[in-house]
Amino acid sequence: MSMRNAVEALFGIIPVLDQIKQSIEQTTGAIPRASIQLNNVTQATEMATVEILNVLDRMTGRIEVAEGAIQRLRQGPANTAESLEAISQALADTRQDSMNIAMALQVQDITSQQIAGVSHMIETVRSQLLEALGQLEPGQRSPAGPSPGEATAFDGNASFTGSTERQENADAIIKQWNKADNE
């Protein structure tokens, strides 16, 4: 190889190296975002677990109150109305707590969306790096990645708030529809 050919080869590789550098700079920012999203998954899971444990603790207390009211009913009719009211209230509160547990368990959907977002970021980084490497070795086949049919819809910014407002709004709308259907 002559000196001229070597110089031409070097000049030919400079744009490829610039593109690799740009690709690495673009994808490097994705790594901290992925780490933050995984941390959000951990926090949301912990928050939902604590909420579920707190609700279960409240439910246990209500069950004890209802059991006490049942015992009073068995001892005589003196406090029947009061005992039945205590049991009724415990059941109503327990029903609401059951809904709260169901809402807290929705964290699974949110965390799966965040994990899908992280996976997408990682796949994007991998694809860009493989493309850059393919320019360095033009005859080389890049390893197969996921097929286009495997794309998954997700919200990488999904978050668990613990607020019941959205669920209450949805419940109110459904209640209105049911009411309209029955009229």
N, C-alpha and C positions, 0 to 999 in steps of 0.2 A: 504494500500500500504506500503510495507516494504521500509526501507531506501535504500536497494540495488536496488529495482525497481525504486525508485525516482532518484537515481544517474544514472541508465541506461537511463531513460527517458531524463534527462538533457544532457547526452552525445549524445543522439540521435538527440536532437534538435539543438545542436551546428552547425553541417554542414548546416542545414536549415537556421539558423540565418546568417551564413557566406554567403550563397547564396543570401539571401535577402539583406544583406549589399552590396554585389557586384552589385546586380541588381540596387539598389538605386544609387550607385555611378556612374554606367554606364548611367543611364537615367537622372541623375541630370544635366549632361552636355547638354542634348538636350533642356532643358528649356530656357537657355539664347539664344541658336541658334534660337529657335522658336520666341522669343521676337525680335531678330534682324531682322528676316525675315518679321515679321509683321510691323516693323518700315520701312523696305525697301518698303513694299507695300504702306504705307502711303506716303513716299517720292516720289515714282514713280507716284502715283496718283496726288500728288500736282504738280510735274514737268510737267506731261502731261496736266493738267488743265491750268497751266500758259502758256504753249506753245500754246494751243488751243486759249486761250484768246488773246495772242499776235498776232497770225495769223489772228484772226477775226478782230482785230483792224487795221491791215495792209489792210485787204480786204475792210474794210469800207472806208479807205482813198482812195483806188483805185477806188472804186465805185463812190465816190465823184468826182474824177478826170474825170472819164468816163462821168458822168452826166454833168460836165462842158463842156466837148468836144461836147456832144450832143447839148447842148444849143448853142454853137458857130456855129454848123452846121445849126441849125434852123434859126440863124440870117443872114446867107448868105453864099455863096460859097467861101468866101475869104480864109478861113483857112481849107478847106476840107481835104487836104492830112494830115496836121498836126493833125487835130481832129481825123481822122480815125486811124492814127498811135497811138495816145494816147489811144483810145478805144481798139485797138488791143493789145497794151502792157498791159493795165489794165486787159483784159480778160486772156491773157497768164499768167500773174503773179497770177491772182486769181485762175486759174486752178492749178498752182503749189502749191499755198497755200492750196487748197482743198486736194491735195495729202498729204501735211504736216499734215493736221488735221487728215486724215485717218490713217497716221502712228502714230500720237500721241495717237489715240484711241486704238491702238494695246496694249497699256499698260494693258488693261483688261485681255488679254491672259496671260501676264507675271504675273500680280498680282494673277490671279487664280492659276497659277502654284506654286507661292510662298505660297499661302494659303493651297494648297493641300500638299505641303511639310511640313508645320506646322501641319496640321491634321495628316499626316503620323507619324510625331515625337510623337505627343500626343498619337496616337493609339499604337505606339511601347512601350511607357512608360506604358500605361495602361495594355497592354498585359503582359509585364514583371512583373509588380506588381501583377497582378492577378495570374500569374504562381507561384510567390513566396508565395503569400497568400495560394494558393492551396496546397503547400507543408506543410504549418502549419496546415491546416485543410483538410487532404487527402480525406475525404468523401464528401466534399462540391463541388457543381457544380459552375463553374465560369459563370458569366453572359455572354450571347451571344454577340459577337462583330460583326463587319461587315462581311458579307460572302466573301469568296475569290473572287467571281465574281464581287465584288464592287471595286476591285483594279483599280486605275486610274494612268495612266502614267503621270509623271510630271517632271519638272526640278526645283528642289528646289532652284537652284542658278540663275534662270532666272532674268534678270535685264533690265530695261529700260534705254537706253543711250541717246535717242534724236538724234542720228546720223542717217543720211539718206543714208549712204554708202551702207549698205546691201540691202536696197530697190532699190537703183539706180543700183546696180549690177544685181539684179533680173530683173529689168525692161529692162536693156540692153540685157540680155540673151533672154528674151521673144521677144524683138524687133528683135533680130537676127533670132530667129525661125520663126517669122511671115514673115520676109523679105525672108528667104529661102523658105518658103511655097508658097509665091507669085511669085517666079522666075521660 
